[in-house]
Amino acid sequence: MKKIESKADDELRSEYDLKELRVRKVGIGRRRREILENSKAGLKELRDGKLTFSSDIETLMEELSDD
């Protein structure tokens, strides 16, 4: 297997070099805000009549499938 001599020669390094990945920690406060925002959006959809409910698991699975 041929070694790559320099980083400049490797066009795909950014795709697989894990040392270059940036990791962002999300604190509990930020996560709580996301949950609150999502719940407000869901409540608005419910009030607007955009949400549908199904008690039949097979119907639910059909609605969620990508087919």
C-alpha positions in Angstrom: 0.0 0.0 0.0 1.4 3.4 -1.0 1.8 6.0 1.8 0.7 9.5 1.2 3.7 11.8 1.7 2.0 15.0 2.8 -1.4 16.2 3.9 -1.7 18.4 0.8 -1.7 15.3 -1.4 -4.7 13.8 0.3 -7.9 15.5 -0.9 -10.2 13.4 1.3 -8.4 13.9 4.6 -11.1 16.1 5.9 -13.6 13.3 5.4 -11.9 10.7 7.5 -9.4 12.4 9.8 -11.1 12.1 13.1 -8.5 14.2 14.9 -9.8 17.2 13.0 -13.4 16.8 14.0 -14.9 19.5 16.2 -17.0 18.4 19.1 -19.5 20.7 20.7 -20.9 19.9 24.1 -24.6 20.7 24.6 -25.3 21.7 28.1 -28.5 20.8 30.0 -29.9 24.3 29.8 -29.6 24.3 26.0 -31.2 20.8 25.8 -34.1 22.0 28.0 -34.7 24.9 25.7 -34.8 22.6 22.7 -37.3 20.3 24.4 -39.5 23.3 25.3 -39.3 24.7 21.8 -40.3 21.3 20.3 -43.1 20.9 22.7 -44.5 24.4 21.9 -44.3 23.6 18.2 -46.1 20.3 18.7 -48.8 22.0 20.8 -49.3 24.6 18.1 -49.7 21.8 15.5 -52.2 20.0 17.7 -54.2 23.2 18.2 -54.1 23.9 14.5 -55.4 20.4 13.7 -52.3 19.4 11.8 -51.6 16.4 14.0 -53.3 13.0 13.4 -53.6 10.3 15.9 -53.8 6.5 15.4 -54.5 3.9 17.9 -53.8 1.1 15.4 -50.1 0.2 15.4 -50.2 -1.1 11.8 -51.7 2.2 10.6 -49.1 4.1 12.6 -46.3 2.0 11.1 -47.6 2.7 7.6 -47.7 6.4 8.2 -44.1 6.4 9.5 -42.6 4.2 6.8 -40.6 5.8 4.0 -42.1 3.6 1.3 
